[in-house]
Amino acid sequence: MGNAVVNTLIAAGIVFAIGCGWFTHIQSRGRRSRAAAGSDGG
């Protein structure tokens, strides 16, 4: 039971990381100047 939970958490973390990375990549590509200006403050 515990192993299944760990596997689920790992899978969710991987999907979340890939999704965030892909979304950020697409957004920075589409709005380059805006992303450059916003990332400076963050």
N, CA, C and O of each residue as an XYZ file, in Angstrom:
168
protein
N       0.844     -1.198      0.000
C       0.000      0.000      0.000
C       0.888      1.260      0.000
O       0.678      2.179     -0.792
N       1.859      1.283      0.883
C       2.739      2.443      0.961
C       3.519      2.646     -0.322
O       3.744      3.778     -0.750
N       3.937      1.532     -0.941
C       4.708      1.638     -2.175
C       3.882      2.293     -3.271
O       4.400      3.095     -4.049
N       2.601      1.955     -3.334
C       1.722      2.529     -4.349
C       1.577      4.034     -4.133
O       1.542      4.806     -5.092
N       1.494      4.442     -2.872
C       1.356      5.867     -2.563
C       2.614      6.613     -2.976
O       2.543      7.697     -3.555
N       3.777      6.021     -2.671
C       5.046      6.660     -3.035
C       5.148      6.786     -4.544
O       5.549      7.830     -5.057
N       4.785      5.725     -5.259
C       4.843      5.761     -6.728
C       3.914      6.837     -7.280
O       4.254      7.533     -8.238
N       2.744      6.965     -6.670
C       1.790      7.977     -7.126
C       2.339      9.381     -6.899
O       2.211     10.253     -7.760
N       2.949      9.594     -5.738
C       3.518     10.917     -5.436
C       4.663     11.238     -6.385
O       4.779     12.367     -6.862
N       5.507     10.251     -6.662
C       6.636     10.459     -7.575
C       6.123     10.787     -8.969
O       6.605     11.716     -9.616
N       5.137     10.012     -9.428
C       4.576     10.253    -10.765
C       3.960     11.647    -10.834
O       4.138     12.356    -11.825
N       3.241     12.040     -9.791
C       2.609     13.355     -9.775
C       3.671     14.454     -9.784
O       3.514     15.469    -10.463
N       4.740     14.252     -9.038
C       5.822     15.246     -8.996
C       6.488     15.400    -10.349
O       6.789     16.517    -10.770
N       6.723     14.281    -11.040
C       7.359     14.333    -12.360
C       6.453     15.061    -13.351
O       6.902     15.936    -14.091
N       5.169     14.689    -13.354
C       4.223     15.326    -14.269
C       4.133     16.820    -13.972
O       4.087     17.637    -14.892
N       4.108     17.176    -12.686
C       4.009     18.580    -12.289
C       5.244     19.354    -12.734
O       5.134     20.470    -13.243
N       6.435     18.751    -12.538
C       7.683     19.417    -12.921
C       7.745     19.618    -14.431
O       8.108     20.695    -14.905
N       7.390     18.581    -15.181
C       7.424     18.684    -16.643
C       6.406     19.720    -17.115
O       6.699     20.533    -17.992
N       5.211     19.688    -16.529
C       4.171     20.629    -16.924
C       4.587     22.066    -16.643
O       4.384     22.944    -17.482
N       5.165     22.316    -15.475
C       5.595     23.675    -15.135
C       6.714     24.127    -16.061
O       6.698     25.255    -16.553
N       7.682     23.256    -16.300
C       8.804     23.594    -17.173
C       8.348     23.871    -18.591
O       8.823     24.811    -19.229
N       7.420     23.049    -19.092
C       6.917     23.220    -20.456
C       6.121     24.508    -20.567
O       6.267     25.253    -21.536
N       5.279     24.769    -19.578
C       4.453     25.977    -19.592
C       5.319     27.230    -19.546
O       5.069     28.190    -20.274
N       6.345     27.219    -18.682
C       7.250     28.366    -18.578
C       8.011     28.566    -19.873
O       8.218     29.698    -20.312
N       8.428     27.468    -20.486
C       9.189     27.540    -21.741
C       8.341     28.150    -22.854
O       8.808     29.005    -23.607
N       7.100     27.702    -22.946
C       6.206     28.218    -23.996
C       5.892     29.697    -23.736
O       5.863     30.507    -24.663
N       5.658     30.034    -22.464
C       5.308     31.409    -22.138
C       6.483     32.345    -22.407
O       6.298     33.418    -22.980
N       7.681     31.953    -22.003
C       8.859     32.799    -22.204
C       9.167     32.929    -23.690
O       9.706     33.943    -24.133
N       8.822     31.898    -24.458
C       9.056     31.932    -25.892
C       8.055     32.868    -26.578
O       8.408     33.602    -27.500
N       6.799     32.828    -26.111
C       5.766     33.644    -26.730
C       5.879     35.107    -26.316
O       5.655     36.004    -27.129
N       6.224     35.348    -25.054
C       6.338     36.733    -24.568
C       7.745     36.931    -24.026
O       7.961     36.913    -22.814
N       8.675     37.114    -24.904
C      10.086     37.174    -24.513
C      10.390     38.454    -23.714
O      10.949     38.390    -22.619
N      10.019     39.600    -24.268
C      10.349     40.864    -23.615
C       9.663     40.954    -22.245
O      10.248     41.436    -21.276
N       8.419     40.485    -22.186
C       7.667     40.565    -20.943
C       8.289     39.637    -19.890
O       8.387     39.999    -18.718
N       8.707     38.442    -20.315
C       9.298     37.487    -19.380
C      10.627     38.011    -18.863
O      10.945     37.841    -17.686
N      11.400     38.644    -19.725
C      12.703     39.192    -19.316
C      12.512     40.310    -18.285
O      13.272     40.416    -17.322
N      11.499     41.132    -18.499
C      11.256     42.252    -17.581
C      10.707     41.744    -16.252
O      11.034     42.291    -15.198
N       9.875     40.701    -16.291
C       9.257     40.177    -15.075
C      10.226     39.353    -14.255
O      10.183     39.388    -13.026
N      11.112     38.602    -14.925
C      12.022     37.718    -14.199
C      13.050     38.538    -13.399
O      13.612     38.036    -12.425
N      13.294     39.772    -13.797
C      14.283     40.583    -13.116
C      13.838     40.893    -11.679
O      14.654     40.896    -10.757
N      12.535     41.153    -11.499
C      12.027     41.482    -10.171
C      11.943     40.244     -9.289
O      12.116     40.333     -8.074
N      11.680     39.099     -9.893
C      11.503     37.886     -9.114
C      12.815     37.254     -8.762
O      12.842     36.215     -8.102
